């Protein structure tokens, strides 16, 4: 597994492992298989692990902590704060400095570690100046609790302001053949500042694999049931688009998922992907994508089939869309 550098200094595996689905959003959790999947990832050199305090909430960090016990020095550990689950059952965004410190200490305890390699602001709090949030995050670096800082789904202007307070090593954004919005404005800003791009949902939450059931057939625990891209005519359109990508993959004798991951990795050496899975068999398939070399004709075909804006439907329901691009 080759390595790539985020923000000039943080070296990570070019393919990471998104751990969210091990605890929520995609059906019934299986902790035993999930831990085995993390151990297999380490064996394969997929050592960039991504979690967040919001996943579960909290249970995913505990799961990852259990899995990396005895392996801490072998992994680059990323987690996030900012999506707050309140005692009254509501959920909001919190970027207040006091909460930053509290959230970090809680994550360290749940993970069972003494430092976090990459600590992201999960969502930007529109009611707190980014300079205040990032001032507190910078203090965590000075205290040795965090090595590098990142931000997720922030607007380009917000990214600039955060970077002026403390260097942003990585920005985590949805990026795939189905979600190419970062190319328009965000990626040029990130490259100007020297910020690496960490791509979540590089397989379009399963759409790019082509193996997605109809929304009414999804488990009640599957959060895609209410996502616009997985409903009605949008789903029909998107699956037809995925079938065209699968045809290109078949001609290359690789899976559609492997082709989609290879495309993301081909977009630049400052980009890494963190496909999520809780099954070792899918992890093995995904890891093989790093050996696929796409030539100019492959890239041309994929651009023709899946240009920016090709997917139908927003990538989140309205309430969640309101929290991105702040």
N, C-alpha and C positions, 0 to 999 in steps of 0.2 A: 504494500500500500504506500503510494507516494505521499509526500507531505506538501502542504502549502502554507503560506505565511499570511496571517491577517494583521493588518495595521502595522506592518514592518517588523513586528517582534514576536507575535504569538504563532507558534508553529503547531499545526493540527493535521490530522489525516484528511486527505482530500474528500473522502466520504466519511460522514459522521453517522450517528444513530440518534434519531428522534425518539424519545422515550414516552411521549405523552400517551399514545394509544395503548400502552401497557396498563394504564390505570383508568382511562376514561375514553369516551367518544366513539369507540369502534367495537361495541359489543362487550361481552363478559370478560373481565380480566382473568389472567392465568399467571399468577405470580411465579410459579415454579418454571414455566416455560419462558417467561420474560427474563428471569435471572439467568437462565441457561442461554438465552439469546445475547444478553450483555456479555457473558463469559465467552461465547463464541465470537462476538465482535472483537473482543480484545485479542483473541487468538489470530483473527484475520488481519489485525492492524487497524480496525475501525475503532479508533480510540478516542474520538471526539464525541462525548455524550452530552445530550441536550435534554434538560428538564426545566421545571418551573414550579414555584410554590403554588401556582393556581391549578396545576394539574392534579386532579383528585377531588377537591383541593388537598394538597399536602402529602397525599399518599404516594405520589410518584417519586417525590424526593426521598421518602423513606425507603421505597423499593430500590431506587438507584443506589442509595447508601448501603443497603444490605448487599447488593450485587458487587460493589467495588471494594468491600471490606477485604483487605489483604492485597488489593490491586491498585491502591490509590496512586502510586507513582507511575502506573502504566497508562493512565487516562488523563485527558484534558476535560475537565468538568465545567459545564456551563449551566447556569440556572438563571431565573428571572424573578423580578418582583414588580409590583405595581398594580396588579389586578387583585383588589381587596375583597374578601368575603366577610361581610359584617355580621355581628351577632344577631341582627334582626332578620337574617336570611337574604338580604339584598347584596348586590355585587356592584362594585364601582371601581374607579381608578384613583390611586392615591400616590402622589409624588412628593408628599411633605417630607422634609428632611428627617424629622423624628421617626417617621414610618420607614424611611429608607434604612436607617440603622437597626430598627426593630426587626424588619423583614430579613435583613442579612443574618443577624444573629440566630433567628429562628431557622433559616435555611441551613446554616452551618450545623446546627444541632440535629436537624432531621437527616441531613446527609452523613453525619458522623465524621466530619472533616474539620481541619483547622483553617482551610482557606478554599476559596472558589477561584478557579482559573479565569473564567469569563462571566461577569455579572452584568446582565442586561436589565435595562428598564423596559418592561414588557409592553406597556402602553403609556403614552404621554398623558399626564394630568393637565387638562386645559386650564385648570384653576390655580396652578402653581407654576411660576416662572421656571423654565427649564434650567436656568442658571442655579436656582436654589436646590433643585433635585440633584443636579450634577455636582454641586459643591459638596453635598453630603456623600455622594458616591465616591468622589475623589478622596474624601477623608477615609473611606474604607480601604482604599489602596494604600494610603499612608500608614494605616494601622496594620497592614499585612493580612487583612481578612480577605482581600480580593487582589488578583494580579492584574487583570485587564477589564475594561469596561466596554459595554455594548448597548445598543438601543434597538428597539423593534418597532417597525411600522410607523416611524416618525417621518414627517414631511421633510423635504430637503432643507428648508430654511431652519427648521428645528434642529436637524442634524448639525448644521453649521454652528448654531449657537451652543449646542452641547460640546462640540469639538473645541470651541474656543475656551471652555472651562477646563476640560481634561481630554486628552486624545481618545477618540473613539476607535477601538480596535476593530470592531465588527458591527455591522447592521444586519439584523435578521428580518428578512422580508419574504413573502411568498413569491416564488419565481419558478416558472416552468414553461413548457410549451403552451400551456393553457393560461398562464398568468405572466405576461411579458411587460406589464406596466412599468417596472423599474427601469427599463431601457430608455424610456422617454426623457426623464429628467433626473431621476435618482442616481443611476449608475455614473453618469458624468460627474456629479457632485462627489460621490464616494471616491471616485478615482482621483479627482482633484485633491481631496483631503487625505488620501492614502488609507481609506477605510475599506476593509474586506467585506464581501457580501456572503452571508450565510443564508442559504436558500431552504426555507421550510416548505413542505408540501410539494416537492419537486415532481411528484407523480400525480398532482392534481387531486389529492385525497382519493386516489384509486382510479380516477377517471381514465388516466393515461394507460392503465393496465387493461382497460376494456372489460374488466370483470367486476362490474358494479350492478347490483340488483336495482329494481325499481324502488322508488322511495317508500311506497306502501309495503314493500317486502322486506325493508330493512328492520333490524332489531330496534325495539323501543329505546335502547341505549346508544343507538347510532346517531350522532349529531347531524349527520348529513341529511337526515329526513327533512329537515327544515331549511336546508341550504338551497338557494335559487338554482344553482347549477345542476342539482340533482332532482329537479321537479319538472314534470310535464314535458312541454316541447323543448325546453332547455336541455333536459337530459337526452332526449332523442337526438337533438342536434350534436351535443357533445360526444355522445357515443359514436355517432357517424364520423365525427372528426377523429376520434380515437382509433376507429377502424382503419382510416387512411394511414395513420401513423404506424399502426400494427402491420400494414402491408409493406411499408418501407422496412420495418424491423425484420419481417419474414424474409425479405430479399437479402438482408444482411446476415440471416440465420442467427438472430438474437431475439430476445423478448422485447415487447414494446416498452416495458419498464426499464430494461437495460439501455435501450436506445434513448429514452427520455432523460435518463441520468447522464448518459454520455454527452448528450446535447448541452445540459447545464454545465458540466465540467469543461466543455469546449468553449464556453463563453469567456473564459479568462482565467489566468493563474491566481487571480485574487478572489476567486469564487469557490466555495465549497458547498456541498449539498448534504442535508441531514434527513434522508428518507426515514420514515418511521415504520417500525414493524415490531411485533411481539412474537414472531415465529422464526426459528433458526433457518427454515428452508427458504423463506423470503429474503432473509439477511444474506444468505449465501448467493442467491441469485443477484441481489442488488450489488454486492461487493464485486461481482464479476464485471460490472459495467466499467470499472476503472481501466480495464484492458482493451476497451473498444476505442479505436481511433477513427474519428469521422473525417472524411475528406471534404473537399469543397462541394462536390456533387451531393453528398449526403446532406450537408447543411443547406444547400440550395433547395433540395426537395422538401426539407422540413420547413423552411421559411415559406415555401409556396403553399404547403398544406396548412400550416399553423402560424400565420402571421400575427403580429400584435392585434388583440381584439377579436380573435377568431372564436374563442369560447363564448357560449351564450350564458347570460345571467351573471349577477354579482357574485363575488367569491365568498361573501358572508350575508346573513340576514341583515335587515336594516339597522337594528340596534348595535350589532357588532361592527358593521361598516362605519358607523359614526365614530368609532374609537380608533380608526386607522387614518393615517395621513394627517395627524394633528401636529 
